[in-house]
């Protein structure tokens, strides 16, 4: 059976753990050569090792435009094109209204909005007809969450990007879709509760009660959905928001 991404060149940003790493592994298993990025060298090296020979790691902070330029220059020199872009790098933290700081706002929007924008814009010269761009959104982008308003607003912006960008690129044959995970068992989710292991588990247990399926999602499940959007299986899917949330945002 033919692999779904045979011969494709893919980039997954923020791919040293969680959804990004799981997706990079899946893309490589389906035949792609995958460029993966992260901000910390040790974690990046470990991620590349776990993916195998079909991976190339590039240390990149997606909020720094010069580093994005260096990344795309390397891809251009080594492969000449990009077929799949999974703009996954991002993150956030929790602060309630009344305690939000300028630093908190800037960090969240730099990572989730500025970084997303320029990751996609700077990739455009490498993307050809039939390319797939996947943006990481969140169920938080369309629901209220206490102490999470800045993060939620940043993910709503990601969804808005996809809607407008498919119009900007309608003559290029480039598809852009948003994947919006619900609560997924990743290090980033657990760390929202702080460093205490018991508090982390308490958060995960609580979040599982909010999901109709009665459990958290797993990173590999999100990766399966990302593979669908990356491959020709979704050739007529464009501008969509694919919720992978166990029903969390559907009730």
C-alpha positions in Angstrom: 0.0 0.0 0.0 1.3 3.4 -1.0 2.3 5.7 1.9 0.2 8.9 2.1 3.1 11.3 2.0 5.6 9.4 -0.1 8.3 11.7 -1.4 6.8 14.8 0.3 8.8 17.5 2.1 7.2 18.5 5.4 7.9 21.0 8.1 6.5 20.7 11.6 7.3 23.6 14.0 7.3 23.1 17.7 8.0 19.4 17.2 10.1 18.4 20.2 7.2 17.0 22.3 3.5 16.4 22.3 1.3 16.9 19.2 4.2 18.3 17.1 6.5 15.3 17.7 3.7 12.8 17.2 2.8 14.4 13.9 6.4 14.5 12.7 6.8 10.8 13.5 3.6 10.1 11.6 4.6 12.2 8.6 7.9 10.4 8.4 6.3 7.0 8.7 4.1 7.9 5.8 7.1 8.7 3.5 7.9 12.4 4.1 11.2 13.9 4.8 10.3 16.0 7.9 12.0 19.2 9.1 11.3 19.7 12.8 12.0 22.8 14.9 12.3 23.6 18.5 13.9 26.2 20.7 16.0 23.9 22.9 18.9 22.0 21.3 18.9 18.9 23.6 15.2 18.3 23.1 15.5 18.9 19.4 18.2 16.3 19.1 16.2 13.8 21.0 13.2 14.4 18.8 15.2 13.9 15.6 16.7 10.7 17.0 13.2 9.4 17.8 11.9 10.1 14.3 14.8 8.6 12.5 16.8 9.2 9.3 13.8 11.0 7.6 14.1 13.9 10.0 16.2 17.1 10.0 16.2 19.2 13.1 16.7 23.0 13.0 16.8 25.1 16.1 14.3 27.9 15.6 12.3 30.3 17.7 9.4 31.0 15.5 8.9 34.5 17.0 12.3 35.6 15.6 12.0 36.4 11.9 15.7 36.0 11.2 15.6 32.5 12.5 12.6 31.7 10.2 14.6 33.1 7.3 17.5 30.8 8.1 15.2 27.8 8.4 13.6 28.4 5.0 17.0 29.1 3.3 18.2 25.7 4.6 15.0 24.0 3.2 15.4 25.7 -0.1 19.1 24.8 -0.4 18.6 21.2 0.6 15.2 20.3 -0.9 14.1 23.2 -3.0 10.4 23.1 -2.0 7.9 22.4 0.8 4.8 20.3 0.4 3.4 20.3 3.9 3.7 23.0 6.6 2.3 22.2 10.0 2.6 25.5 11.9 2.3 24.0 15.4 4.7 26.1 17.5 3.0 28.1 20.2 1.9 27.9 23.8 0.6 30.0 26.7 -0.1 30.2 30.4 -2.9 31.1 32.7 -3.7 34.4 34.3 -7.2 35.8 35.1 -8.4 39.2 34.1 -7.1 41.7 36.7 -3.7 39.9 36.8 -2.8 40.0 33.1 0.5 41.6 32.4 2.0 43.1 29.3 4.7 40.5 29.4 2.0 37.7 29.5 0.1 39.2 26.6 3.2 39.8 24.4 4.6 36.3 25.1 1.3 34.6 24.1 0.6 36.7 21.0 4.2 36.5 19.9 4.2 32.7 20.0 0.7 32.0 18.7 -0.1 34.9 16.4 3.1 36.7 15.2 5.0 33.4 15.0 2.2 31.7 13.1 1.8 34.6 10.7 5.4 34.8 9.7 6.0 31.0 9.7 3.3 30.8 7.0 4.2 34.0 5.1 7.9 33.2 4.8 7.1 29.7 3.6 5.1 30.9 0.6 7.9 30.9 -1.9 8.5 27.2 -1.2 4.9 26.1 -1.4 3.5 25.0 -4.7 0.2 23.9 -6.1 -1.3 21.2 -4.0 0.6 22.1 -0.8 -1.1 21.8 2.5 -0.7 24.2 5.4 -2.1 23.2 8.8 -2.4 25.7 11.7 -2.7 24.6 15.3 -5.8 26.1 16.8 -7.6 25.0 20.0 -11.0 24.5 21.4 -10.1 27.4 23.6 -10.4 29.6 20.5 -14.2 29.2 20.5 -15.1 28.7 24.2 -14.6 30.6 27.4 -12.1 29.4 29.9 -11.3 31.0 33.2 -7.9 32.6 33.5 -7.2 31.7 29.8 -8.6 34.7 27.9 -5.3 35.8 26.3 -4.5 32.3 25.0 -8.1 31.9 23.8 -8.0 35.2 22.0 -4.7 34.2 20.3 -6.2 30.9 19.1 -9.3 32.7 17.8 -6.9 34.8 15.7 -5.4 31.6 14.2 -8.8 30.5 13.1 -9.4 34.0 11.5 -6.1 33.7 9.7 -7.2 30.5 7.9 -10.4 32.0 6.7 -8.8 35.0 5.1 -5.6 33.3 3.9 -7.5 30.9 1.7 -8.8 33.9 -0.2 -5.4 35.5 -0.5 -4.0 32.2 -1.9 -7.0 31.1 -4.0 -5.0 31.3 -7.2 -2.0 29.4 -5.8 -3.6 26.0 -5.1 -2.5 26.0 -1.5 -4.9 24.6 1.1 -4.9 26.0 4.6 -6.8 24.3 7.4 -6.9 24.6 11.2 -6.7 21.6 13.5 -8.2 22.4 16.9 -7.4 19.8 19.6 -9.3 19.5 22.8 -7.6 18.6 26.1 -4.8 16.3 25.0 -2.3 14.5 27.2 0.9 16.5 26.5 3.6 18.0 28.7 2.4 21.5 27.9 -1.1 20.8 29.1 0.1 19.3 32.4 2.5 22.2 33.0 -0.4 24.7 33.1 -1.0 23.4 36.6 2.6 24.2 37.7 5.5 21.9 38.6 3.7 19.8 41.2 2.9 16.4 39.9 -0.2 15.9 42.0 -1.6 19.3 40.8 -0.8 18.3 37.2 -2.7 15.1 37.6 -5.6 16.9 39.2 -5.9 19.2 36.2 -5.8 16.3 33.7 -8.4 14.4 35.7 -10.7 17.4 35.8 -10.3 18.2 32.1 -11.2 14.6 31.3 -14.6 15.1 33.0 -15.5 17.8 30.5 -15.1 15.5 27.5 -18.1 13.4 26.4 -15.8 10.5 25.6 -14.7 10.6 29.3 -10.9 10.8 28.6 -8.2 13.1 27.3 -7.0 12.9 23.8 -3.6 11.4 23.0 -1.0 13.1 20.8 -1.1 10.3 18.3 -4.8 10.8 17.8 -4.2 14.5 16.9 -1.4 13.3 14.6 -3.8 11.1 12.7 -6.0 14.1 12.0 -3.0 16.2 11.0 -2.0 13.4 8.5 -5.5 13.6 7.0 -5.1 17.3 6.4 -1.5 16.9 5.1 -2.4 14.3 2.6 -4.4 14.2 -0.6 -7.2 12.5 1.4 -8.3 16.0 2.2 -7.8 17.4 -1.3 -11.1 19.3 -1.2 -10.9 20.5 2.4 -9.9 24.1 2.6 -10.4 26.8 5.3 -11.9 24.3 7.7 -11.5 23.9 11.4 -11.2 20.3 12.3 -12.0 19.7 16.0 -10.2 16.7 17.4 -11.7 17.0 20.9 -13.7 13.9 21.9 -16.8 16.0 21.6 -15.6 18.7 24.0 -16.6 21.6 21.9 -19.5 20.0 20.2 -21.9 20.3 23.1 
